[in-house]
Amino acid sequence: MLTGKDVAEILKVHPRHIARMTDNGDIPFTILGGRRRYAPGKIVETIAKLRVPQSSAVLEQIWNGSKDDWMKPNAAALFVGVDRRSLIRWASRGEVPHYRLGRNTFRFRKSELECMKHK
């Protein structure tokens, strides 16, 4: 069983976002020891149910141990050498390879951004 913090780390979002989703009934949980706990299988099902494009594949890859390759927008923008807003705009237009874990939650793979890196 996972804690809210564990789920937040897997999805690379703030733990408070997981708490909000739980309060809204979007993520099923169990109470163990007076704390919310999440089953890994239920997390994958929930993401698929929310119909977030590509997120279940991203979750499975992150779950299998390739966490170091995933970057949040700020880190990805620093890596590439551009402004964060530009990177998000390009991702929204489909000009940059990216993955969405929610409506406004972008993740980038370091290996896919290598070719864009400014020297």
C-alpha positions as CSV (number, residue, x, y, z in Angstrom):
1,M,0.0,0.0,0.0
2,L,1.2,3.5,-0.9
3,T,1.0,6.7,1.1
4,G,-0.3,9.9,-0.5
5,K,3.3,11.1,-0.6
6,D,4.4,8.0,-2.5
7,V,1.6,8.5,-5.0
8,A,2.5,12.1,-5.4
9,E,6.2,11.2,-6.1
10,I,5.1,8.6,-8.7
11,L,2.9,11.1,-10.5
12,K,5.4,13.9,-9.8
13,V,2.7,16.2,-8.4
14,H,2.3,17.9,-5.0
15,P,0.9,15.7,-2.2
16,R,-1.9,18.2,-1.6
17,H,-3.1,17.5,-5.2
18,I,-3.5,13.8,-4.3
19,A,-5.4,14.8,-1.1
20,R,-7.7,17.0,-3.2
21,M,-8.3,14.2,-5.7
22,T,-9.1,11.8,-2.9
23,D,-11.5,14.3,-1.3
24,N,-13.3,14.6,-4.6
25,G,-13.6,10.8,-4.9
26,D,-11.3,10.5,-7.9
27,I,-8.8,8.2,-6.2
28,P,-10.0,5.2,-4.1
29,F,-8.2,4.7,-0.8
30,T,-8.2,2.5,2.3
31,I,-7.7,3.7,5.9
32,L,-4.9,1.8,7.6
33,G,-3.6,2.9,11.0
34,G,-5.8,6.1,10.7
35,R,-4.1,7.1,7.5
36,R,-5.1,7.0,3.9
37,R,-3.4,4.3,1.9
38,Y,-3.6,3.7,-1.9
39,A,-3.3,0.4,-3.8
40,P,-0.9,0.6,-6.8
41,G,-3.3,-1.2,-9.1
42,K,-6.1,1.2,-8.1
43,I,-3.9,4.2,-9.0
44,V,-3.2,2.8,-12.5
45,E,-7.0,2.1,-12.9
46,T,-7.9,5.6,-11.7
47,I,-5.5,7.3,-14.1
48,A,-6.9,5.3,-17.0
49,K,-10.5,6.0,-15.9
50,L,-9.8,9.7,-15.8
51,R,-8.8,9.3,-19.5
52,V,-5.6,11.2,-19.2
53,P,-3.7,10.5,-22.4
54,Q,-0.6,8.3,-22.1
55,S,-0.6,8.6,-18.4
56,S,-1.0,4.9,-17.5
57,A,2.0,4.1,-19.7
58,V,4.0,6.9,-18.1
59,L,2.9,5.6,-14.6
60,E,4.0,2.1,-15.4
61,Q,7.4,3.3,-16.7
62,I,7.9,5.5,-13.7
63,W,6.8,2.6,-11.4
64,N,9.3,0.3,-13.0
65,G,12.2,2.4,-11.9
66,S,13.0,5.0,-14.6
67,K,12.2,8.0,-12.4
68,D,15.5,9.8,-13.1
69,D,14.6,10.4,-16.8
70,W,11.4,12.3,-16.1
71,M,11.5,16.1,-15.6
72,K,9.0,18.7,-14.5
73,P,8.6,21.8,-16.7
74,N,11.0,24.0,-14.8
75,A,13.8,21.4,-14.8
76,A,13.2,20.6,-18.5
77,A,13.3,24.3,-19.5
78,L,16.6,24.7,-17.6
79,F,17.9,21.6,-19.3
80,V,16.9,22.8,-22.8
81,G,17.9,26.4,-22.1
82,V,14.5,28.1,-22.8
83,D,11.8,29.7,-20.7
84,R,9.3,27.4,-19.0
85,R,6.4,29.1,-20.6
86,S,7.9,28.6,-24.1
87,L,8.4,24.9,-23.4
88,I,4.8,24.5,-22.1
89,R,3.5,26.4,-25.2
90,W,5.4,24.2,-27.5
91,A,4.2,21.1,-25.7
92,S,0.6,22.3,-26.0
93,R,1.0,22.8,-29.7
94,G,2.6,19.3,-30.0
95,E,6.0,20.6,-31.1
96,V,7.8,19.1,-28.1
97,P,7.5,15.4,-27.0
98,H,5.7,15.4,-23.6
99,Y,3.4,13.4,-21.4
100,R,0.3,14.7,-19.6
101,L,-0.6,13.4,-16.1
102,G,-3.5,15.8,-15.8
103,R,-5.0,18.8,-17.5
104,N,-2.1,21.1,-16.6
105,T,0.5,18.6,-15.4
106,F,3.3,18.1,-18.0
107,R,6.3,15.8,-17.8
108,F,9.2,15.6,-20.2
109,R,11.7,12.8,-20.8
110,K,15.3,13.9,-20.6
111,S,16.3,11.6,-23.4
112,E,13.7,13.1,-25.7
113,L,14.8,16.6,-25.0
114,E,18.5,15.9,-25.7
115,C,18.2,17.0,-29.3
116,M,16.7,20.4,-28.3
117,K,19.4,21.2,-25.8
118,H,21.1,24.6,-26.5
119,K,24.8,24.6,-26.2
